Amino acid sequence: MPHVAVVGAGIIGLSTAFALQRRGAEVTVVESGRPGGGQSAGQGRIFRHAHTDARLIEQVVHSRALWRQWEDELGAELVAPDGAVAIGDGVPAKAEALGAFPDAPVELLTPAELHERLPALADYDGPAMLDVRGGAIRTQTAVRALTDRLGAAVVTDHVLAVRRRDDGRVEVRTGTDVRAFDHVVLCAGRGTAGLARALDLDLPVELRAHVRVTFAVADPDPRPAPTFQDGSGVFGETGVYASPYPDPRLYAVGLSGSTPAHADGGVVDPADLAELAERTVAYVRRALPGLRPEPVEHVHCWVTRLPWGEDGVGLWSRDGVTALSGHNLFKQAPVLGEALAQTAVSGQVPEPWHHSARLGRDG
């Protein structure tokens, strides 16, 4: 079996290394900071099945099954079993699309049922649904469990350059070492495109910055809260997402907006991030009166969006190097880890993950 280097210990890098170890490969994960401290940061993410691209729904259904396998193997709850609520005119189409997938059951909600599920929400009488097997991903629990399982395979260092050698191996130069590997997987968030460019892998990534804001629940309910997506526009915003913390007294909310960044990682106008946070607070005042509108915490992160869609994802692979790019990837971590591990071992990108397939495309 090959010796594989994984650059980046976010959730995708960790899941890739985990899948490789289970295949019997030798793995070294190189991470410059704390595992899960980059684009995987924060207390939760939404696991949802509904996507525009039916191929992506199929992959997410598989991913949900793998999350359950991880829970059994790692001995921890990784996706809360409380469902994912969505509202807005797009709900009927989402429900219809998910009807083709028996493992992704959906319940349409009346206004009374919606209030019962999400009492923090203001009055709303439009289309609403519950993605029954969706829920909040326990992000930090997942990162800790995978990091602990990988043990000494996770190395703290920063990668400066990756190059192919004449002997067919791939060299990784870090701050303190030079090592050669049979295959290198690049999943270093905003750093991936720069490392890949020197290897003749051109990733058409648009880099942006984003903020999500955490609020205290005014009157905590003993019942666990579902995650929430608002595409309605009724409360002045669309593309809103929200997720409970493991601590039920806290709830994180984000808007779909993000602010442009330069290719070198500098935010074009930092005031845009402050404005986005202020809009999030204003939305909470209108739409979620069950939350106290004073921010408790901010999580700032990078968005690495591909041109074919908000949920677009793709793998680029050539001559011993594989690079990943995409957005909204946390829920896909188990299935993406399997795809990246298969690519590293076989040299072939499994369908439909090759970038030419444009998985996750809009429309």
Secondary structure, DSSP 8 states (H G I E B T S, - for coil): --EEEEE--SHHHHHHHHHHHHTT-EEEEEESSSTT-STT-SS-EEE----SSHHHHHHHHHHHHHHHHHHHHHTS--B-TT-EEEESTTHHHHHHHHTT-TTS-EEE--HHHHHHH-TTS----S-EEEETT-EEE-HHHHHHHHHHHHGGGEEE--EEEEEE-TTS-EEEEESS-EEEESEEEE--GGGHHHHHHTTT-----EEEEEEEEEEEBSS--SS---EEEE-S-TTS-SSEEEEE-SSTTEEEEE-S--EEB-TTS-BS-HHHHHHHHHHHHHHHHHH-TTB-SS--EEEEEEEEEBTTBTT-EEEEEETTEEEEEESS-GGGHHHHHHHHHHHHHHS---TT-BGGG-BT---
